[in-house]
Amino acid sequence: MLECIYFFIIGAFAGWLLECAFRYVSGHLDKSPGILNTPFCILYGLGTLVLSTVISRITTNSAILFLLSAAVLTLMEYVTYILLRDVYGLKLWDYSNMTFRLDEKVCLEFSLIWGTLGMLYIKYLLPVLKGFFYAAKGPVLIFSIYLLFGIIFVDLIYSNYKLLRSKKMYTVKING
């Protein structure tokens, strides 16, 4: 269980950094990379958790890892888009300008990115993260993991409350 929370936190923070970098490059700094106030993106945390605990156990073949990562992460992106739109009235991304897309929810270009990132994560970064986790596992690491998870959880409750009260719609268009 602790290892799962560890992967979730690592992925949520790395995803937030990735989104901030992407928004900086694409000129969308005025929009939040997620629904939380803290520097974590839940979708990336969940994606990392799935990559670490499910997909990584299926195969070591790079091509299959790529395809599974692309399919699973794109499905997660699609479902998240619908939930954010229907529950909070948010559209945090919009792929309507992309060439190969399914509505504005997902697109082939980003599916290829998710597949590549997922395969590279499983093949190269996951072994390092597991090694660090088991080498450093002690009271300080355990306390830090639970503290960060508690902060994310409280932020999720607060952000959920705030978003449900405001229900503002904003969209970030992705240019292809």
C-alpha positions in Angstrom: 0.0 0.0 0.0 2.8 2.4 0.9 4.5 1.7 -2.4 1.3 2.5 -4.3 1.0 5.9 -2.5 4.7 6.6 -3.3 4.2 6.0 -7.0 1.0 8.1 -7.0 2.8 11.0 -5.3 5.8 10.8 -7.7 3.6 10.7 -10.7 1.2 13.4 -9.5 4.1 15.8 -8.9 6.0 14.9 -12.1 2.8 15.3 -14.1 2.3 18.8 -12.6 5.8 19.7 -13.6 5.2 18.3 -17.1 1.9 20.2 -17.5 3.5 23.5 -16.2 6.3 23.1 -18.8 3.8 22.4 -21.5 1.7 25.3 -20.6 4.7 27.6 -20.4 5.8 26.5 -23.9 2.3 26.8 -25.4 1.5 30.1 -23.7 -1.2 29.0 -21.4 0.3 30.0 -18.1 -3.0 31.6 -17.0 -4.7 28.2 -16.7 -4.1 25.8 -13.8 -2.6 22.4 -14.8 -5.2 20.6 -12.7 -7.9 21.0 -10.1 -5.7 21.1 -7.0 -4.1 24.1 -5.4 -0.9 22.1 -4.5 1.6 21.1 -7.2 0.1 17.7 -8.0 -2.1 16.4 -10.8 -4.3 13.5 -9.8 -4.6 12.0 -13.3 -0.8 11.7 -13.7 -0.6 10.1 -10.2 -3.3 7.6 -11.1 -1.6 6.9 -14.5 1.8 6.4 -12.8 0.1 4.0 -10.3 -1.4 2.0 -13.1 1.9 1.9 -15.0 3.8 0.9 -11.9 1.5 -1.8 -10.5 -0.4 -3.2 -13.5 1.2 -2.6 -16.9 4.8 -3.1 -15.7 3.8 -6.7 -14.6 2.4 -7.7 -17.9 5.4 -7.7 -20.1 8.9 -6.2 -20.7 8.5 -6.0 -24.4 8.9 -2.3 -25.4 6.4 -2.4 -28.2 3.7 -4.0 -26.1 4.5 -1.6 -23.2 4.1 1.3 -25.6 0.7 0.1 -26.9 -0.7 -0.7 -23.5 0.5 2.6 -22.1 -1.0 4.5 -25.0 -4.3 2.7 -24.7 -4.7 2.8 -20.9 -3.5 6.4 -20.4 -5.6 7.6 -23.3 -8.7 5.9 -21.9 -7.9 7.5 -18.5 -7.6 10.9 -20.2 -10.9 10.4 -22.0 -12.8 9.4 -18.8 -11.2 12.2 -16.8 -12.2 14.7 -19.5 -15.8 13.6 -19.2 -15.8 13.6 -15.4 -14.2 17.0 -15.1 -16.7 18.4 -17.7 -19.8 16.8 -16.2 -19.0 17.1 -12.5 -17.2 20.5 -12.4 -18.0 22.2 -15.7 -14.3 22.2 -16.5 -12.5 21.6 -19.8 -8.8 21.6 -18.8 -7.8 20.6 -22.4 -9.3 20.7 -25.8 -7.9 18.9 -28.8 -10.4 20.2 -31.3 -7.6 21.8 -33.3 -5.6 18.5 -33.6 -5.7 16.5 -36.7 -6.4 13.0 -35.4 -8.8 13.3 -32.5 -11.9 11.9 -30.8 -14.1 14.9 -30.3 -11.9 17.3 -28.3 -11.2 14.8 -25.6 -8.3 12.7 -26.8 -6.0 12.7 -29.9 -3.6 10.4 -31.6 -0.6 12.8 -31.1 -1.0 12.8 -27.3 -1.8 9.0 -27.3 1.6 8.5 -28.9 3.2 10.8 -26.3 1.5 8.8 -23.5 2.6 5.5 -25.0 6.2 6.7 -25.3 6.3 8.2 -21.8 4.7 5.1 -20.3 7.1 2.7 -22.0 10.2 4.8 -21.0 8.9 5.2 -17.4 8.4 1.4 -17.0 11.7 0.4 -18.7 14.0 3.1 -17.2 12.6 5.2 -14.4 10.5 2.6 -12.5 13.4 0.4 -11.5 15.3 3.5 -10.1 12.2 4.6 -8.2 11.7 1.1 -6.8 15.3 0.9 -5.8 15.2 4.2 -4.0 12.0 3.3 -2.2 13.4 0.0 -0.8 16.8 1.5 0.0 15.4 4.6 1.7 12.4 2.9 3.3 12.4 4.1 6.9 10.5 6.3 9.3 11.4 9.5 7.5 10.3 8.3 4.1 7.2 6.7 5.5 6.2 9.8 7.4 6.9 12.0 4.3 4.7 9.8 2.0 1.8 9.8 4.4 2.2 13.6 5.0 2.2 14.4 1.3 -0.7 12.0 0.6 -2.7 13.7 3.5 -2.0 17.1 2.0 -3.1 16.0 -1.4 -6.3 14.4 0.1 -7.2 17.6 2.0 -6.5 19.7 -1.1 -8.8 17.4 -3.1 -11.6 17.8 -0.6 -11.2 21.6 -0.5 -10.8 21.9 -4.3 -13.8 19.7 -4.9 -15.9 21.8 -2.6 -14.7 25.1 -4.2 -15.2 23.8 -7.8 -18.7 22.5 -7.1 -19.6 25.9 -5.7 -18.3 27.9 -8.6 -18.8 25.6 -11.7 -16.8 27.9 -14.0 -16.1 26.6 -17.5 -12.7 27.3 -19.0 -10.9 25.6 -21.8 -7.3 25.3 -22.9 -7.1 24.7 -26.7 -4.2 22.6 -27.9 -2.9 23.7 -31.3 -1.8 21.0 -33.6 
